[in-house]
Each structure stands twice: as structure tokens, then as C-alpha cells.
């Protein structure tokens, strides 16, 4: 991976630069797991497959590290007593597995009528939902050893009950990865004891051996009117391990790309309040000849919390943030939306997503100016990733089609038909779009939580996009394996109108090559609807950007 220096030519605010530790980029590379078909020196006795071979994942050696409990630090070795004997991280480590350290009374799950481990169903759901490559270490916060052992024994009985119907091999595999810690948390002097006591949220260790925190356990089915919030569910911890696997798979994909990486902002604290775009900078891209060798473009952004990680200054709301491309000869004018994301509820996030359709905006290379917009303050790392993935065709030109914001009874009147020529040299013709619905107007709780339809017409053909995840109870939680930040401190689980808190708003494409005639004009139309008709009220918003993309 080649990284090019950042050239800053303009900043509209004086911003404090605060480093953001991107541990994924600096993590050691995974090593290939040995061949499971290998034999010993005699060539006669087959070697038992390793854990990583069984999981069909790559191994990673244990990295010796300082005793540092900080979020994102490399997890140092630690040792605790369990009902099965001594557990030591370095001895258990494979690099293809993850670890969750869960207390019976974590800070974010105290004050409720029932303890976190109390429900048999929650224990069963945790075991069912956990990825196969997850270890769980359960800690009791009780100081009396007899009461601790009693609490752990009760939990183990719940685990055994939940596993009763499992196949023997699966049952044995899971039992080997459940550890009941008898050590008193108060007496643990290594980094684990510090983090389990403060912030006391529970700990994750991902496949890069980084220290993570377990987020909120709140369950959307358990609203408590007296508390004004949702009661915890132990099984929510599984979302963390699912996300760690997503991150490891993403990093492997990024390494394989051999991309050229052009930082736009590196560890810069950006917060605009309600003033709008508040910072502009520039990046120096290669010349046009080099740009023509790229067929793929991704945006890579990290929104890190300012200060002491997720228990410090970490913004609480799911707000839109934007990247804009400015005019070459007027950096103060930034009309092109180049990236859109929704921030998390009080957690950090990193997102990498494809915007290859926008490559024509950068095709001339040279100095490009970008502007960023965020209401809340984050330490921002944002880069362009340019690479060649050997596509049959590359986006060569794009033309804006329909841009919108309102969603009401007359909003479709603004979308007049657009007639554009189709080059006879085109290999692929696409409609690219970014769309997200916002607002909580009635009827339907629109447009954040209502199902809407979006019809992109091309000549006599209709291309329907239905945003059916809106309002689905676990719509966003079910996308953790695709990159939604899990266990946020807000109503993150609910499906929205083509977006989730803690996720990019994706740029998507519709292949309309068969709907046009090369060398002739084509007519493009758009309408948005709710229950088959224009939305009948005001107050809803549908943020739409769309383009005609020609690939040659």
C-alpha cells in the first residue's frame, strides 16, 4: 500500500489536530495457517487440524505488549483462575478467534430489576448467536468467593441447559470456549482488572489483538416505561464478535487491493455545529495518465471520539455527515456531494465503501479540493483509495440527473424529465444514486421509518427501488456483519429508510444498458411515493442524488 502526503492549502477554521490511532492499519499481517493435510516427519500419521484450519481462517501470532488498558491498544497478556483451571491469553491465542470479557453487572446494565445473566433465554440466545470463533470469559463482580462460585455455577447450569439439544461436537466446541472466572475483579492487577472496573463496560479483544469495549446491551423488545429506556439482554454482546469478524475480513480485502491511498484528513478534529461545512482542504492526485489506470475508488473514513475513547467525548446522536468535492478554480464552492454517512450513538466507527461511479470527477488528477460537514466533533481520518480491480469497463463520464430534499404532495413536480445523449462507444450505462429518508412526520413516521418507493424511468422502462427495511425492528442490527457499528447507546437496531446509524449511505447503481440505444438520446424520469402515491403531508425529507454514468 502506498500512502501519499497530504497537501493542505486552505482551512476555513483553526482546528486542533489530534491524532487518531488507526490500529487496523498498523496491525501485524495475518500468517497463513498450515495445511490441514500435513503429516508428521514420518509421513504416516496425519496431523490434527488446528483451530484456524477448522475455522478456515488465517492465524496471527500473539504480540507481546505493555500492560495498557486503553481502548484500541494491543491487549497484553493476562492470567485468571477459572472453574476449569488457569486461563492465559497468550496460551489460548490463535489470531483467528475473538474474546469477550463479560461481568454479571457491567456499568451500562446496572439498576435494572433483573441481573444480566438472569434469563435462561438470553444465555441461550447468546450461545446461538455467537460466531464459532468466539471465547467468552464470564466474571462475577461479587466479592465473596462462595457467592461468586454460586453465581457462576448458576450461569453454567443455564449454559448446559441451552446446549442440551446441540450436537455433541458443536456442544463440546462451545463449552471449550466458555470460561467461568473465579478470580475477584477487585484483585486483578493487570490491564483487564483496570478496564473491568473502569469504565466497567466489559471488554472485547478482536482478531488484531486490540482492546475494545462492549457497548450497550439494550434490547428493543424490552422497553421499561419507568426507566424510560430498554432493559439489557446478554445476547447483545454477540454483536461485538460478529463485528470483529467483519473488520478482519474487511482488512484482508483492503490489503489484497494494493490500493494507492491519498489522505484528505489525518486525525483532524472537525466539528461544524449547525454552521454547515466548516473545513476545506486539498489533496494532490496523480496526473490524468495515472488516474486512467484506476477503475475503482473507495472512501475510507474513521470518526473517532475526541478525548478518552468511547467513555469520553463521544457524540451522542446519529447525524448526517458529508464529504463534498469543490470546484477546481474556486475551492470555496463545493457543489458535489462525494460521500454521505450517518454517525453513531456514542461509539467510534470506521467505514470503507465504493464510490467508483464518481471516478470521472477526479479523472484529470492534480489538486482536488474537498470540504467536510459534521454537526458534532470527531477526530477524522478520511482517505481516497484508488486501485485497479480489472473491471471490464470503467466509469468515464457522469451527468447529474435528479437531486432532491423534500418529500411531500408536490415534491415530484420538481423532477422534470431529463433527455441525454448516449455515446455509441458506451459499454455500460447506469443510473447511480444515493438516497436516504429522514424526518418523523405523519402519516407513517416518514421518511425515516416508512417504506417508500422510488421509480427511475429510462425511456419506456421502469426501475423500482423500494426501501423496505424502514421500520423493521432489527433492520440495522441484522447488518452488523455488513459494517453497522453494533451496540450503540441509542435506538440503533431499527431499520431506517436506506440507512443505519453508524454506517455509510451507499452509492448504488442500476444497469440500464439494455434500456437505451447507443448513439441516441434517452429520457430519464424519477418519482418518489408512499403507499403508491405522493406523500400527503409535509415535514418529511428524502435526500436524493443521482447521476447518469457512462462506462467505456
VOGU-3710 file (C-alpha; in Angstrom, 3 decimals, decimal comma):
1> xxxxxxxxxx> 0,000/0,000/0,000  1,413/3,398/-0,969  0,393/6,477/1,010  0,784/9,933/-0,477  1,383/13,038/1,610  -1,490/15,375/2,394  -1,296/18,879/0,890  -3,407/21,307/2,895  -3,994/24,562/1,063  -6,976/26,045/2,842
11> xxxxxxxxxx> -8,808/25,810/6,148  -11,791/27,971/6,988  -11,445/27,285/10,714  -8,492/26,947/13,011  -8,780/23,294/14,019  -6,763/21,460/16,635  -5,039/18,402/15,155  -5,490/15,466/17,457  -4,052/12,089/16,430  -6,473/9,229/15,895
21> xxxxxxxxxx> -4,920/5,815/16,437  -5,926/3,646/13,477  -4,776/0,315/14,829  -6,198/-1,678/11,930  -3,713/-0,171/9,509  -0,780/-0,845/11,827  -1,838/-4,328/12,882  0,575/-7,170/12,035  -0,262/-9,118/8,912  -2,022/-12,438/9,259
31> xxxxxxxxxx> 0,086/-15,506/8,586  -1,194/-18,381/6,543  -2,486/-21,331/8,537  -0,645/-24,608/7,980  -2,097/-27,087/5,526  -4,545/-29,319/7,383  -3,489/-32,269/5,244  0,116/-32,126/6,501  1,732/-35,129/8,218  4,459/-35,600/10,789
41> xxxxxxxxxx> 8,094/-36,280/9,837  7,425/-39,960/9,206  4,769/-39,093/6,647  2,446/-41,717/8,159  0,408/-40,015/10,883  -1,985/-37,202/9,842  -1,672/-34,030/11,887  -4,851/-32,888/13,606  -6,180/-29,666/12,060  -5,549/-26,508/14,048
51> xxxxxxxxxx> -8,344/-24,310/15,321  -7,760/-21,854/12,477  -7,792/-24,658/9,916  -11,074/-25,893/11,339  -12,492/-22,371/11,085  -10,918/-21,880/7,643  -9,395/-18,636/8,869  -5,811/-17,433/8,955  -3,690/-17,468/12,076  -1,963/-14,474/13,652
61> xxxxxxxxxx> 0,879/-14,714/16,179  0,479/-13,342/19,686  2,086/-9,919/20,073  3,790/-9,105/23,355  2,555/-5,728/24,563  2,670/-3,381/27,516  0,064/-3,610/30,254  -2,153/-0,860/28,778  -5,954/-0,844/29,280  -6,634/1,910/26,723
71> xxxxxxxxxx> -9,242/1,463/24,022  -7,517/0,373/20,810  -4,254/-0,639/22,500  -2,724/-4,048/21,837  -4,015/-6,396/24,512  -1,217/-7,519/26,776  -1,073/-10,986/28,244  -3,169/-11,753/31,324  -3,987/-14,705/33,540  -7,117/-15,524/35,552
81> xxxxxxxxxx> -8,377/-18,508/37,500  -11,431/-20,301/36,155  -13,518/-23,280/37,187  -11,598/-25,280/34,555  -8,124/-24,128/35,683  -5,886/-21,228/34,729  -6,694/-19,233/31,597  -3,844/-17,305/29,972  -4,495/-15,217/26,867  -1,176/-15,970/25,145
91> xxxxxxxxxx> -1,728/-19,716/25,542  -5,271/-19,519/24,165  -4,418/-17,100/21,349  -4,747/-18,246/17,734  -5,325/-14,928/15,976  -8,402/-16,246/14,222  -10,582/-16,064/17,352  -12,027/-13,210/19,396  -12,689/-12,746/23,111  -15,468/-11,193/25,144
101> xxxxxxxxxx> -14,966/-10,492/28,868  -18,414/-10,024/30,427  -19,301/-9,113/34,020  -22,583/-10,019/35,675  -23,104/-6,324/36,473  -21,401/-4,202/33,813  -21,749/-0,466/34,300  -24,160/0,027/31,404  -26,505/-2,731/32,612  -26,928/-1,887/36,312
111> xxxxxxxxxx> -30,054/-0,622/38,034  -32,493/-2,967/36,299  -34,951/-5,343/38,028  -33,141/-8,444/36,721  -29,420/-9,175/36,528  -27,724/-9,539/33,135  -27,300/-13,330/33,498  -30,729/-13,967/34,991  -32,712/-15,027/31,912  -32,252/-18,541/30,538
121> xxxxxxxxxx> -33,398/-17,317/27,121  -30,715/-14,627/26,979  -27,991/-17,160/27,700  -29,378/-19,498/25,047  -29,622/-16,666/22,504  -26,047/-15,593/23,220  -24,724/-19,104/22,565  -26,800/-19,412/19,413  -25,746/-16,022/18,046  -22,046/-16,051/18,890
131> xxxxxxxxxx> -19,741/-16,693/15,941  -17,983/-20,022/16,149  -14,616/-18,341/16,707  -15,550/-16,562/19,954  -14,341/-17,171/23,508  -16,366/-15,750/26,410  -14,919/-15,163/29,862  -17,613/-14,561/32,485  -16,669/-12,534/35,575  -18,757/-12,100/38,720
141> xxxxxxxxxx> -18,494/-8,755/40,483  -19,327/-10,340/43,864  -16,513/-10,099/46,407  -17,382/-13,195/48,463  -15,817/-16,255/46,821  -18,678/-18,515/47,839  -21,265/-16,206/46,285  -19,114/-15,785/43,175  -18,876/-19,520/42,689  -22,612/-19,858/43,285
151> xxxxxxxxxx> -23,361/-17,195/40,664  -21,001/-18,808/38,156  -22,459/-22,248/38,891  -25,949/-20,938/38,205  -24,750/-19,453/34,911  -23,033/-22,700/33,933  -26,290/-24,551/34,559  -28,040/-22,170/32,162  -25,321/-22,769/29,565  -25,618/-26,543/29,919
161> xxxxxxxxxx> -29,387/-26,323/29,619  -29,106/-24,237/26,459  -26,620/-26,681/24,924  -28,654/-29,765/25,762  -30,169/-30,021/22,278  -26,921/-29,250/20,429  -24,977/-31,899/18,540  -22,153/-33,388/20,632  -19,349/-31,929/18,527  -20,869/-28,432/18,486
171> xxxxxxxxxx> -21,612/-28,661/22,202  -18,007/-29,604/23,010  -16,638/-26,820/20,813  -18,771/-24,187/22,512  -18,101/-25,447/26,045  -14,361/-25,237/25,401  -14,823/-21,531/24,660  -16,876/-20,607/27,720  -14,739/-19,747/30,752  -16,104/-19,077/34,247
181> xxxxxxxxxx> -13,618/-16,816/36,038  -13,335/-17,304/39,792  -10,775/-14,525/40,323  -12,037/-11,455/42,151  -12,167/-8,469/39,781  -11,030/-6,168/42,592  -7,795/-8,166/42,918  -6,910/-8,286/39,221  -3,886/-6,022/38,783  -3,295/-6,484/35,045
191> xxxxxxxxxx> -4,937/-4,283/32,432  -8,030/-6,476/32,459  -8,799/-5,638/36,073  -8,402/-1,918/35,414  -10,746/-1,965/32,408  -13,296/-4,281/34,049  -13,522/-1,848/36,965  -13,445/1,381/34,919  -15,245/2,069/32,690  -16,598/-1,362/33,649
201> xxxxxxxxxx> -18,464/-1,987/30,395  -16,927/-5,339/29,571  -14,049/-5,960/27,185  -13,601/-7,301/23,694  -10,346/-8,463/22,115  -10,549/-8,575/18,337  -8,545/-10,586/15,813  -5,928/-7,821/15,650  -5,391/-8,248/19,425  -6,794/-4,789/20,075
211> xxxxxxxxxx> -8,701/-3,858/23,210  -12,326/-2,980/22,552  -15,263/-2,174/24,825  -18,600/-3,924/24,815  -21,314/-1,399/24,077  -24,949/-1,184/25,111  -26,909/-4,340/25,975  -30,274/-2,625/25,428  -32,922/-4,784/23,743  -35,582/-3,062/21,583
221> xxxxxxxxxx> -38,251/-5,533/22,740  -37,809/-4,596/26,420  -38,876/-1,016/26,841  -39,338/-0,116/30,501  -41,653/2,860/30,903  -40,492/3,526/34,475  -36,846/3,741/33,419  -37,645/5,366/30,085  -35,272/3,016/28,280  -34,762/-0,582/27,189
231> xxxxxxxxxx> -33,714/-3,368/29,551  -30,464/-5,208/28,813  -30,119/-8,556/27,048  -26,917/-10,583/27,486  -27,093/-11,888/23,916  -26,430/-8,392/22,530  -22,746/-8,994/23,310  -22,606/-11,375/20,347  -22,926/-8,387/18,006  -19,442/-7,282/19,041
241> xxxxxxxxxx> -17,849/-10,568/17,932  -19,802/-10,504/14,666  -18,428/-7,032/14,003  -14,845/-8,042/14,819  -15,083/-10,712/12,131  -16,403/-8,155/9,658  -13,448/-5,877/10,413  -10,912/-8,678/9,947  -12,463/-9,678/6,621  -12,509/-6,046/5,504
251> xxxxxxxxxx> -8,842/-5,582/6,379  -7,882/-8,689/4,409  -9,784/-7,306/1,420  -8,095/-3,916/1,714  -4,626/-5,434/1,913  -5,313/-7,521/-1,205  -6,323/-4,400/-3,171  -2,818/-2,929/-3,167  -4,522/0,458/-3,365  -2,886/3,845/-3,628
261> xxxxxxxxxx> -4,131/5,778/-0,604  -4,495/9,560/-0,633  -5,274/11,027/2,820  -7,603/14,014/2,870  -7,662/14,470/6,664  -5,494/12,604/9,160  -6,505/12,717/12,821  -8,001/16,187/12,492  -10,659/17,301/14,952  -13,606/18,585/12,941
271> xxxxxxxxxx> -16,899/19,872/14,321  -19,020/22,414/12,494  -22,025/22,788/14,773  -25,025/23,941/12,782  -22,944/26,318/10,669  -22,564/23,817/7,830  -19,296/22,909/6,121  -16,501/24,268/8,242  -13,249/22,966/6,846  -11,764/22,667/3,382
281> xxxxxxxxxx> -8,507/21,044/2,380  -6,773/19,739/-0,725  -5,130/16,558/-1,900  -2,658/16,113/-4,729  -3,672/13,278/-7,048  -1,577/11,755/-9,865  -1,802/13,139/-13,392  -4,541/12,158/-15,836  -2,491/9,337/-17,336  -2,068/7,648/-13,945
291> xxxxxxxxxx> -5,691/8,306/-12,979  -6,783/6,465/-16,126  -5,175/3,283/-14,767  -7,627/3,132/-11,839  -11,039/1,523/-12,246  -12,099/1,605/-8,580  -12,482/4,242/-5,876  -13,372/3,798/-2,219  -13,791/6,264/0,640  -12,198/5,256/3,941
301> xxxxxxxxxx> -13,336/7,260/6,970  -12,852/6,876/10,709  -14,876/9,002/13,132  -13,027/8,682/16,429  -14,180/10,140/19,713  -12,345/13,217/20,919  -10,553/12,558/24,200  -10,819/9,381/26,256  -12,356/6,991/23,772  -15,964/5,924/23,932
311> xxxxxxxxxx> -16,375/6,887/27,583  -15,012/10,378/26,958  -16,185/12,985/24,492  -18,092/10,713/22,112  -21,023/12,434/20,386  -24,446/11,050/21,272  -26,538/11,489/18,117  -26,991/9,836/14,714  -26,382/12,809/12,442  -25,624/13,055/8,748
321> xxxxxxxxxx> -22,046/13,889/7,779  -20,908/14,729/4,253  -17,827/14,982/2,072  -18,076/17,493/-0,778  -15,892/17,976/-3,842  -15,118/21,622/-4,584  -14,586/23,382/-7,874  -11,015/23,290/-9,169  -10,808/27,039/-9,711  -12,954/28,068/-6,733
331> xxxxxxxxxx> -12,299/25,978/-3,593  -14,932/27,938/-1,678  -17,658/26,474/-3,912  -18,208/22,782/-3,150  -21,350/21,651/-5,008  -20,723/17,919/-5,450  -21,726/15,518/-2,705  -18,948/12,920/-2,721  -19,728/10,887/0,409  -22,509/10,548/2,979
341> xxxxxxxxxx> -22,519/8,798/6,345  -24,681/8,562/9,472  -22,786/8,841/12,748  -23,232/6,513/15,710  -24,865/6,950/19,067  -21,800/7,451/21,298  -19,424/4,980/19,606  -16,494/5,198/17,220  -16,715/3,912/13,672  -14,787/3,172/10,514
351> xxxxxxxxxx> -16,380/2,699/7,098  -14,937/1,883/3,692  -17,314/1,969/0,746  -17,266/2,005/-3,025  -17,896/5,214/-4,975  -16,301/4,127/-8,260  -19,102/5,763/-10,234  -17,669/9,141/-9,164  -14,233/8,499/-10,691  -14,902/10,834/-13,670
361> xxxxxxxxxx> -14,906/13,777/-11,228  -11,229/13,021/-10,498  -10,055/11,871/-13,930  -7,910/14,963/-14,643  -5,883/14,376/-11,476  -3,824/17,138/-9,907  -5,014/19,234/-6,980  -8,531/18,478/-5,754  -10,319/20,409/-3,017  -12,680/18,802/-0,512
371> xxxxxxxxxx> -14,992/20,100/2,197  -16,424/18,243/5,187  -19,629/18,787/7,133  -20,375/17,424/10,607  -22,533/18,913/13,343  -20,744/17,001/16,117  -16,982/16,942/16,744  -14,884/13,924/15,778  -11,253/13,114/15,166  -11,469/12,445/11,435
381> xxxxxxxxxx> -9,314/10,225/9,235  -10,571/10,264/5,659  -8,786/8,906/2,589  -9,354/8,115/-1,064  -8,421/4,556/-2,012  -7,656/4,204/-5,739  -6,897/0,830/-7,296  -7,385/-1,407/-10,299  -9,677/-4,411/-9,877  -9,603/-5,417/-13,575
391> xxxxxxxxxx> -13,149/-4,417/-14,387  -14,350/-4,942/-17,942  -15,257/-1,263/-18,111  -14,505/1,916/-16,157  -16,752/4,902/-15,464  -15,646/7,524/-17,997  -18,311/10,230/-17,655  -21,226/11,101/-15,418  -24,020/13,645/-15,620  -26,211/14,753/-12,688
401> xxxxxxxxxx> -29,838/13,637/-13,012  -32,171/14,273/-10,055  -31,369/15,967/-6,745  -33,935/16,305/-4,003  -34,641/17,008/-0,398  -38,370/17,411/0,099  -40,869/14,569/0,316  -44,426/15,874/0,183  -47,515/16,080/-2,006  -45,873/18,204/-4,720
411> xxxxxxxxxx> -42,189/17,207/-4,401  -42,320/15,098/-7,577  -43,216/18,208/-9,578  -39,583/19,334/-9,326  -38,297/16,243/-11,127  -38,735/17,092/-14,770  -37,739/14,536/-17,439  -34,089/14,726/-18,494  -33,038/13,875/-22,044  -29,367/12,963/-22,556
421> xxxxxxxxxx> -27,309/11,545/-25,416  -25,899/8,030/-25,076  -22,483/7,672/-26,744  -22,233/4,923/-29,326  -18,956/3,918/-27,634  -20,592/3,129/-24,273  -20,027/-0,364/-22,890  -22,275/0,087/-19,855  -24,926/2,671/-18,965  -26,023/3,051/-15,339
431> xxxxxxxxxx> -28,127/5,215/-13,099  -26,186/5,816/-9,883  -27,965/7,109/-6,787  -27,554/7,906/-3,116  -30,803/8,177/-1,185  -31,790/8,385/2,467  -35,123/9,303/4,047  -35,326/11,470/7,160  -37,927/13,071/9,397  -40,701/11,595/11,549
441> xxxxxxxxxx> -43,824/13,113/10,020  -47,279/11,565/9,991  -48,681/9,527/8,408  -46,212/6,668/8,571  -43,437/8,180/10,689  -41,882/9,371/7,417  -39,420/9,353/5,934  -37,059/7,730/8,457  -39,291/4,788/9,355  -41,769/4,453/6,486
451> xxxxxxxxxx> -41,429/2,242/3,425  -41,138/4,333/0,270  -40,841/3,553/-3,442  -38,562/5,294/-5,917  -39,121/4,842/-9,633  -36,278/5,620/-12,024  -37,644/5,647/-15,560  -35,432/5,108/-18,609  -37,331/5,595/-21,857  -40,269/3,179/-21,570
461> xxxxxxxxxx> -38,684/1,052/-18,806  -39,237/1,465/-15,077  -36,690/0,617/-12,377  -38,241/0,371/-8,925  -36,213/0,879/-5,743  -38,228/0,020/-2,612  -36,777/0,983/0,773  -38,327/-1,929/2,629  -36,033/-2,010/5,703  -37,609/1,135/7,151
471> xxxxxxxxxx> -39,328/0,332/10,435  -38,057/-3,256/10,681  -37,309/-3,842/14,365  -33,859/-5,416/13,906  -33,264/-3,992/10,416  -29,944/-2,335/11,303  -28,807/-4,904/13,845  -29,059/-7,525/11,121  -26,492/-5,501/9,142  -23,705/-5,679/11,738
481> xxxxxxxxxx> -21,939/-8,316/9,621  -22,010/-5,771/6,766  -20,497/-2,901/8,742  -23,113/-1,291/11,003  -21,441/-0,393/14,307  -23,081/-2,600/16,962  -24,495/-1,910/20,409  -24,716/1,855/20,163  -26,179/3,913/23,004  -29,409/4,772/21,204
491> xxxxxxxxxx> -32,130/3,164/19,089  -29,611/1,821/16,594  -31,368/-1,517/15,950  -34,306/-0,204/13,926  -34,184/-0,298/10,139  -34,277/3,119/8,519  -35,001/4,496/5,072  -31,900/3,134/3,298  -29,541/3,966/6,170  -28,413/2,889/9,612
501> xxxxxxxxxx> -26,814/4,816/12,479  -23,111/4,054/12,323  -22,908/3,260/8,615  -22,197/4,790/5,218  -25,092/5,675/2,942  -24,148/3,618/-0,062  -23,873/4,777/-3,626  -25,811/2,190/-5,646  -26,234/1,631/-9,361  -28,888/0,323/-11,750
511> xxxxxxxxxx> -27,606/-1,166/-15,007  -29,817/0,313/-17,736  -27,654/-0,581/-20,730  -30,442/-2,685/-22,235  -32,923/0,185/-21,812  -31,119/2,685/-24,054  -29,998/2,797/-27,685  -26,329/3,605/-28,218  -25,823/6,740/-30,262  -29,315/8,079/-29,493
521> xxxxxxxxxx> -30,907/10,242/-26,803  -32,540/8,637/-23,760  -35,179/10,121/-21,461  -34,816/9,748/-17,687  -37,533/10,311/-15,062  -37,926/9,965/-11,305  -40,865/9,810/-8,887  -40,982/9,033/-5,180  -44,094/7,639/-3,488  -45,602/6,405/-0,227
531> xxxxxxxxxx> -48,299/3,722/-0,421  -48,382/4,145/-4,194  -48,989/7,917/-4,180  -47,165/11,173/-3,396  -46,612/11,624/0,329  -49,714/13,514/1,529  -48,166/15,690/4,245  -45,170/17,916/4,963  -42,200/17,519/7,286  -40,549/14,504/5,665
541> xxxxxxxxxx> -37,270/14,609/3,772  -35,844/12,416/1,008  -32,213/13,276/0,323  -31,529/12,153/-3,242  -28,504/12,483/-5,508  -28,409/10,668/-8,847  -26,283/10,559/-11,973  -26,128/9,013/-15,416  -22,870/7,046/-15,566  -21,280/6,023/-18,858
551> xx> -18,555/3,363/-18,805  -16,241/2,674/-21,693
//
